Amino acid sequence: MTDLRIDGNDRRILRYLVRDARQSVAGLARRLGLSESAVRHRIDRLVEHKVIDRFTVSLDYNRLGYPITVILGLNVGNKPGSEVAKALQGIDEIVDIFTITGEFDLFIRIVCRDMGCFEEIVEKIRALPYVERTRSFVVINKIRSGFYDNIVQVSS
């Protein structure tokens, strides 16, 4: 795979797709003043080079009946984060797993219907033989999500 150069048109495509990944190529082409084939080629190239990881939706977990979000810090000793992640795959309420630096080895984002649900999840996680310590951070309010627009700004 060759190096990818991202120009202003690529960045504009990314900004539109971040806001709404369901947009048609024809609609993007009209907004950008490019041909459909040029836009399709650019999107395909961004996918091929893994700039676009996937086309997806963003869920409002609160509206789905999961009003509680908790970030759980885990210390797992010498166990690789990827092995721990495999053990956690069966817990549906875990929506993100991050290996990190600092005080903890992993951060896990969990969504729950209530605190009883969270307590059950924490008990499952603490029962894993390599989990040495956990610390929970209950999210009070999500102020901002998706800083992508700032990242894909068109350079002047």
MODELLER restraints for C-alpha pairs under 7 A, 6 or more apart:
rsr = mdl.restraints
at = mdl.atoms
rsr.add(forms.Gaussian(group=physical.xy_distance, feature=features.Distance(at['CA:8:A'], at['CA:154:A']), mean=5.35, stdev=0.5))
rsr.add(forms.Gaussian(group=physical.xy_distance, feature=features.Distance(at['CA:8:A'], at['CA:155:A']), mean=6.89, stdev=0.5))
rsr.add(forms.Gaussian(group=physical.xy_distance, feature=features.Distance(at['CA:10:A'], at['CA:42:A']), mean=6.69, stdev=0.5))
rsr.add(forms.Gaussian(group=physical.xy_distance, feature=features.Distance(at['CA:11:A'], at['CA:152:A']), mean=5.37, stdev=0.5))
rsr.add(forms.Gaussian(group=physical.xy_distance, feature=features.Distance(at['CA:11:A'], at['CA:153:A']), mean=6.62, stdev=0.5))
rsr.add(forms.Gaussian(group=physical.xy_distance, feature=features.Distance(at['CA:11:A'], at['CA:154:A']), mean=5.95, stdev=0.5))
rsr.add(forms.Gaussian(group=physical.xy_distance, feature=features.Distance(at['CA:12:A'], at['CA:154:A']), mean=6.87, stdev=0.5))
rsr.add(forms.Gaussian(group=physical.xy_distance, feature=features.Distance(at['CA:14:A'], at['CA:152:A']), mean=6.76, stdev=0.5))
rsr.add(forms.Gaussian(group=physical.xy_distance, feature=features.Distance(at['CA:15:A'], at['CA:149:A']), mean=5.85, stdev=0.5))
rsr.add(forms.Gaussian(group=physical.xy_distance, feature=features.Distance(at['CA:15:A'], at['CA:152:A']), mean=6.23, stdev=0.5))
rsr.add(forms.Gaussian(group=physical.xy_distance, feature=features.Distance(at['CA:17:A'], at['CA:23:A']), mean=6.91, stdev=0.5))
rsr.add(forms.Gaussian(group=physical.xy_distance, feature=features.Distance(at['CA:18:A'], at['CA:148:A']), mean=6.98, stdev=0.5))
rsr.add(forms.Gaussian(group=physical.xy_distance, feature=features.Distance(at['CA:21:A'], at['CA:55:A']), mean=5.99, stdev=0.5))
rsr.add(forms.Gaussian(group=physical.xy_distance, feature=features.Distance(at['CA:21:A'], at['CA:56:A']), mean=6.91, stdev=0.5))
rsr.add(forms.Gaussian(group=physical.xy_distance, feature=features.Distance(at['CA:25:A'], at['CA:36:A']), mean=6.00, stdev=0.5))
rsr.add(forms.Gaussian(group=physical.xy_distance, feature=features.Distance(at['CA:25:A'], at['CA:39:A']), mean=6.51, stdev=0.5))
rsr.add(forms.Gaussian(group=physical.xy_distance, feature=features.Distance(at['CA:25:A'], at['CA:40:A']), mean=6.39, stdev=0.5))
rsr.add(forms.Gaussian(group=physical.xy_distance, feature=features.Distance(at['CA:26:A'], at['CA:36:A']), mean=5.55, stdev=0.5))
rsr.add(forms.Gaussian(group=physical.xy_distance, feature=features.Distance(at['CA:29:A'], at['CA:35:A']), mean=5.56, stdev=0.5))
rsr.add(forms.Gaussian(group=physical.xy_distance, feature=features.Distance(at['CA:29:A'], at['CA:36:A']), mean=5.26, stdev=0.5))
rsr.add(forms.Gaussian(group=physical.xy_distance, feature=features.Distance(at['CA:29:A'], at['CA:39:A']), mean=6.07, stdev=0.5))
rsr.add(forms.Gaussian(group=physical.xy_distance, feature=features.Distance(at['CA:46:A'], at['CA:52:A']), mean=5.63, stdev=0.5))
rsr.add(forms.Gaussian(group=physical.xy_distance, feature=features.Distance(at['CA:47:A'], at['CA:53:A']), mean=6.61, stdev=0.5))
rsr.add(forms.Gaussian(group=physical.xy_distance, feature=features.Distance(at['CA:61:A'], at['CA:67:A']), mean=6.49, stdev=0.5))
rsr.add(forms.Gaussian(group=physical.xy_distance, feature=features.Distance(at['CA:65:A'], at['CA:113:A']), mean=5.88, stdev=0.5))
rsr.add(forms.Gaussian(group=physical.xy_distance, feature=features.Distance(at['CA:66:A'], at['CA:111:A']), mean=5.72, stdev=0.5))
rsr.add(forms.Gaussian(group=physical.xy_distance, feature=features.Distance(at['CA:66:A'], at['CA:112:A']), mean=4.79, stdev=0.5))
rsr.add(forms.Gaussian(group=physical.xy_distance, feature=features.Distance(at['CA:66:A'], at['CA:113:A']), mean=4.27, stdev=0.5))
rsr.add(forms.Gaussian(group=physical.xy_distance, feature=features.Distance(at['CA:67:A'], at['CA:112:A']), mean=6.46, stdev=0.5))
rsr.add(forms.Gaussian(group=physical.xy_distance, feature=features.Distance(at['CA:67:A'], at['CA:113:A']), mean=5.98, stdev=0.5))
rsr.add(forms.Gaussian(group=physical.xy_distance, feature=features.Distance(at['CA:68:A'], at['CA:111:A']), mean=5.58, stdev=0.5))
rsr.add(forms.Gaussian(group=physical.xy_distance, feature=features.Distance(at['CA:68:A'], at['CA:112:A']), mean=5.06, stdev=0.5))
rsr.add(forms.Gaussian(group=physical.xy_distance, feature=features.Distance(at['CA:68:A'], at['CA:113:A']), mean=6.35, stdev=0.5))
rsr.add(forms.Gaussian(group=physical.xy_distance, feature=features.Distance(at['CA:68:A'], at['CA:114:A']), mean=6.43, stdev=0.5))
rsr.add(forms.Gaussian(group=physical.xy_distance, feature=features.Distance(at['CA:69:A'], at['CA:109:A']), mean=7.00, stdev=0.5))
rsr.add(forms.Gaussian(group=physical.xy_distance, feature=features.Distance(at['CA:69:A'], at['CA:110:A']), mean=5.64, stdev=0.5))
rsr.add(forms.Gaussian(group=physical.xy_distance, feature=features.Distance(at['CA:69:A'], at['CA:111:A']), mean=4.51, stdev=0.5))
rsr.add(forms.Gaussian(group=physical.xy_distance, feature=features.Distance(at['CA:69:A'], at['CA:112:A']), mean=6.38, stdev=0.5))
rsr.add(forms.Gaussian(group=physical.xy_distance, feature=features.Distance(at['CA:69:A'], at['CA:138:A']), mean=6.20, stdev=0.5))
rsr.add(forms.Gaussian(group=physical.xy_distance, feature=features.Distance(at['CA:69:A'], at['CA:139:A']), mean=5.44, stdev=0.5))
rsr.add(forms.Gaussian(group=physical.xy_distance, feature=features.Distance(at['CA:70:A'], at['CA:109:A']), mean=5.85, stdev=0.5))
rsr.add(forms.Gaussian(group=physical.xy_distance, feature=features.Distance(at['CA:70:A'], at['CA:110:A']), mean=5.20, stdev=0.5))
rsr.add(forms.Gaussian(group=physical.xy_distance, feature=features.Distance(at['CA:70:A'], at['CA:111:A']), mean=6.46, stdev=0.5))
rsr.add(forms.Gaussian(group=physical.xy_distance, feature=features.Distance(at['CA:70:A'], at['CA:136:A']), mean=6.54, stdev=0.5))
rsr.add(forms.Gaussian(group=physical.xy_distance, feature=features.Distance(at['CA:70:A'], at['CA:137:A']), mean=5.54, stdev=0.5))
rsr.add(forms.Gaussian(group=physical.xy_distance, feature=features.Distance(at['CA:70:A'], at['CA:138:A']), mean=4.40, stdev=0.5))
rsr.add(forms.Gaussian(group=physical.xy_distance, feature=features.Distance(at['CA:70:A'], at['CA:139:A']), mean=5.60, stdev=0.5))
rsr.add(forms.Gaussian(group=physical.xy_distance, feature=features.Distance(at['CA:71:A'], at['CA:107:A']), mean=6.44, stdev=0.5))
rsr.add(forms.Gaussian(group=physical.xy_distance, feature=features.Distance(at['CA:71:A'], at['CA:108:A']), mean=5.55, stdev=0.5))
rsr.add(forms.Gaussian(group=physical.xy_distance, feature=features.Distance(at['CA:71:A'], at['CA:109:A']), mean=4.62, stdev=0.5))
rsr.add(forms.Gaussian(group=physical.xy_distance, feature=features.Distance(at['CA:71:A'], at['CA:110:A']), mean=6.30, stdev=0.5))
rsr.add(forms.Gaussian(group=physical.xy_distance, feature=features.Distance(at['CA:71:A'], at['CA:136:A']), mean=5.83, stdev=0.5))
rsr.add(forms.Gaussian(group=physical.xy_distance, feature=features.Distance(at['CA:71:A'], at['CA:137:A']), mean=5.02, stdev=0.5))
rsr.add(forms.Gaussian(group=physical.xy_distance, feature=features.Distance(at['CA:71:A'], at['CA:138:A']), mean=6.35, stdev=0.5))
rsr.add(forms.Gaussian(group=physical.xy_distance, feature=features.Distance(at['CA:72:A'], at['CA:107:A']), mean=5.53, stdev=0.5))
rsr.add(forms.Gaussian(group=physical.xy_distance, feature=features.Distance(at['CA:72:A'], at['CA:108:A']), mean=5.05, stdev=0.5))
rsr.add(forms.Gaussian(group=physical.xy_distance, feature=features.Distance(at['CA:72:A'], at['CA:109:A']), mean=6.43, stdev=0.5))
rsr.add(forms.Gaussian(group=physical.xy_distance, feature=features.Distance(at['CA:72:A'], at['CA:134:A']), mean=6.62, stdev=0.5))
rsr.add(forms.Gaussian(group=physical.xy_distance, feature=features.Distance(at['CA:72:A'], at['CA:135:A']), mean=5.67, stdev=0.5))
rsr.add(forms.Gaussian(group=physical.xy_distance, feature=features.Distance(at['CA:72:A'], at['CA:136:A']), mean=4.43, stdev=0.5))
rsr.add(forms.Gaussian(group=physical.xy_distance, feature=features.Distance(at['CA:72:A'], at['CA:137:A']), mean=6.17, stdev=0.5))
rsr.add(forms.Gaussian(group=physical.xy_distance, feature=features.Distance(at['CA:73:A'], at['CA:104:A']), mean=5.76, stdev=0.5))
rsr.add(forms.Gaussian(group=physical.xy_distance, feature=features.Distance(at['CA:73:A'], at['CA:106:A']), mean=5.77, stdev=0.5))
rsr.add(forms.Gaussian(group=physical.xy_distance, feature=features.Distance(at['CA:73:A'], at['CA:107:A']), mean=4.62, stdev=0.5))
rsr.add(forms.Gaussian(group=physical.xy_distance, feature=features.Distance(at['CA:73:A'], at['CA:108:A']), mean=6.51, stdev=0.5))
rsr.add(forms.Gaussian(group=physical.xy_distance, feature=features.Distance(at['CA:73:A'], at['CA:134:A']), mean=5.44, stdev=0.5))
rsr.add(forms.Gaussian(group=physical.xy_distance, feature=features.Distance(at['CA:73:A'], at['CA:135:A']), mean=5.04, stdev=0.5))
rsr.add(forms.Gaussian(group=physical.xy_distance, feature=features.Distance(at['CA:73:A'], at['CA:136:A']), mean=6.20, stdev=0.5))
rsr.add(forms.Gaussian(group=physical.xy_distance, feature=features.Distance(at['CA:74:A'], at['CA:104:A']), mean=5.53, stdev=0.5))
rsr.add(forms.Gaussian(group=physical.xy_distance, feature=features.Distance(at['CA:74:A'], at['CA:105:A']), mean=5.83, stdev=0.5))
rsr.add(forms.Gaussian(group=physical.xy_distance, feature=features.Distance(at['CA:74:A'], at['CA:106:A']), mean=5.11, stdev=0.5))
rsr.add(forms.Gaussian(group=physical.xy_distance, feature=features.Distance(at['CA:74:A'], at['CA:107:A']), mean=6.31, stdev=0.5))
rsr.add(forms.Gaussian(group=physical.xy_distance, feature=features.Distance(at['CA:74:A'], at['CA:131:A']), mean=6.88, stdev=0.5))
rsr.add(forms.Gaussian(group=physical.xy_distance, feature=features.Distance(at['CA:74:A'], at['CA:133:A']), mean=5.82, stdev=0.5))
rsr.add(forms.Gaussian(group=physical.xy_distance, feature=features.Distance(at['CA:74:A'], at['CA:134:A']), mean=4.66, stdev=0.5))
rsr.add(forms.Gaussian(group=physical.xy_distance, feature=features.Distance(at['CA:74:A'], at['CA:135:A']), mean=6.74, stdev=0.5))
rsr.add(forms.Gaussian(group=physical.xy_distance, feature=features.Distance(at['CA:75:A'], at['CA:104:A']), mean=5.18, stdev=0.5))
rsr.add(forms.Gaussian(group=physical.xy_distance, feature=features.Distance(at['CA:75:A'], at['CA:105:A']), mean=5.11, stdev=0.5))
rsr.add(forms.Gaussian(group=physical.xy_distance, feature=features.Distance(at['CA:75:A'], at['CA:106:A']), mean=6.76, stdev=0.5))
rsr.add(forms.Gaussian(group=physical.xy_distance, feature=features.Distance(at['CA:75:A'], at['CA:131:A']), mean=6.01, stdev=0.5))
rsr.add(forms.Gaussian(group=physical.xy_distance, feature=features.Distance(at['CA:75:A'], at['CA:132:A']), mean=5.44, stdev=0.5))
rsr.add(forms.Gaussian(group=physical.xy_distance, feature=features.Distance(at['CA:75:A'], at['CA:133:A']), mean=5.11, stdev=0.5))
rsr.add(forms.Gaussian(group=physical.xy_distance, feature=features.Distance(at['CA:75:A'], at['CA:134:A']), mean=6.46, stdev=0.5))
rsr.add(forms.Gaussian(group=physical.xy_distance, feature=features.Distance(at['CA:76:A'], at['CA:105:A']), mean=6.42, stdev=0.5))
rsr.add(forms.Gaussian(group=physical.xy_distance, feature=features.Distance(at['CA:76:A'], at['CA:130:A']), mean=5.35, stdev=0.5))
rsr.add(forms.Gaussian(group=physical.xy_distance, feature=features.Distance(at['CA:76:A'], at['CA:131:A']), mean=4.62, stdev=0.5))
rsr.add(forms.Gaussian(group=physical.xy_distance, feature=features.Distance(at['CA:76:A'], at['CA:132:A']), mean=5.52, stdev=0.5))
rsr.add(forms.Gaussian(group=physical.xy_distance, feature=features.Distance(at['CA:77:A'], at['CA:130:A']), mean=6.72, stdev=0.5))
rsr.add(forms.Gaussian(group=physical.xy_distance, feature=features.Distance(at['CA:77:A'], at['CA:132:A']), mean=6.72, stdev=0.5))
rsr.add(forms.Gaussian(group=physical.xy_distance, feature=features.Distance(at['CA:79:A'], at['CA:130:A']), mean=6.86, stdev=0.5))
rsr.add(forms.Gaussian(group=physical.xy_distance, feature=features.Distance(at['CA:81:A'], at['CA:99:A']), mean=5.99, stdev=0.5))
rsr.add(forms.Gaussian(group=physical.xy_distance, feature=features.Distance(at['CA:85:A'], at['CA:97:A']), mean=6.86, stdev=0.5))
rsr.add(forms.Gaussian(group=physical.xy_distance, feature=features.Distance(at['CA:93:A'], at['CA:110:A']), mean=5.45, stdev=0.5))
rsr.add(forms.Gaussian(group=physical.xy_distance, feature=features.Distance(at['CA:93:A'], at['CA:111:A']), mean=5.29, stdev=0.5))
rsr.add(forms.Gaussian(group=physical.xy_distance, feature=features.Distance(at['CA:93:A'], at['CA:112:A']), mean=6.39, stdev=0.5))
rsr.add(forms.Gaussian(group=physical.xy_distance, feature=features.Distance(at['CA:94:A'], at['CA:108:A']), mean=6.77, stdev=0.5))
rsr.add(forms.Gaussian(group=physical.xy_distance, feature=features.Distance(at['CA:94:A'], at['CA:109:A']), mean=5.87, stdev=0.5))
rsr.add(forms.Gaussian(group=physical.xy_distance, feature=features.Distance(at['CA:94:A'], at['CA:110:A']), mean=4.44, stdev=0.5))
rsr.add(forms.Gaussian(group=physical.xy_distance, feature=features.Distance(at['CA:94:A'], at['CA:111:A']), mean=6.58, stdev=0.5))
rsr.add(forms.Gaussian(group=physical.xy_distance, feature=features.Distance(at['CA:95:A'], at['CA:109:A']), mean=5.71, stdev=0.5))
rsr.add(forms.Gaussian(group=physical.xy_distance, feature=features.Distance(at['CA:95:A'], at['CA:110:A']), mean=5.83, stdev=0.5))
rsr.add(forms.Gaussian(group=physical.xy_distance, feature=features.Distance(at['CA:96:A'], at['CA:108:A']), mean=5.60, stdev=0.5))
rsr.add(forms.Gaussian(group=physical.xy_distance, feature=features.Distance(at['CA:96:A'], at['CA:109:A']), mean=5.00, stdev=0.5))
rsr.add(forms.Gaussian(group=physical.xy_distance, feature=features.Distance(at['CA:97:A'], at['CA:106:A']), mean=6.93, stdev=0.5))
rsr.add(forms.Gaussian(group=physical.xy_distance, feature=features.Distance(at['CA:97:A'], at['CA:107:A']), mean=5.93, stdev=0.5))
rsr.add(forms.Gaussian(group=physical.xy_distance, feature=features.Distance(at['CA:97:A'], at['CA:108:A']), mean=4.55, stdev=0.5))
rsr.add(forms.Gaussian(group=physical.xy_distance, feature=features.Distance(at['CA:97:A'], at['CA:109:A']), mean=6.54, stdev=0.5))
rsr.add(forms.Gaussian(group=physical.xy_distance, feature=features.Distance(at['CA:98:A'], at['CA:106:A']), mean=5.43, stdev=0.5))
rsr.add(forms.Gaussian(group=physical.xy_distance, feature=features.Distance(at['CA:98:A'], at['CA:107:A']), mean=5.13, stdev=0.5))
rsr.add(forms.Gaussian(group=physical.xy_distance, feature=features.Distance(at['CA:98:A'], at['CA:108:A']), mean=6.30, stdev=0.5))
rsr.add(forms.Gaussian(group=physical.xy_distance, feature=features.Distance(at['CA:99:A'], at['CA:105:A']), mean=5.83, stdev=0.5))
rsr.add(forms.Gaussian(group=physical.xy_distance, feature=features.Distance(at['CA:99:A'], at['CA:106:A']), mean=4.47, stdev=0.5))
rsr.add(forms.Gaussian(group=physical.xy_distance, feature=features.Distance(at['CA:99:A'], at['CA:107:A']), mean=6.53, stdev=0.5))
rsr.add(forms.Gaussian(group=physical.xy_distance, feature=features.Distance(at['CA:100:A'], at['CA:106:A']), mean=5.50, stdev=0.5))
rsr.add(forms.Gaussian(group=physical.xy_distance, feature=features.Distance(at['CA:100:A'], at['CA:107:A']), mean=6.96, stdev=0.5))
rsr.add(forms.Gaussian(group=physical.xy_distance, feature=features.Distance(at['CA:112:A'], at['CA:118:A']), mean=5.90, stdev=0.5))
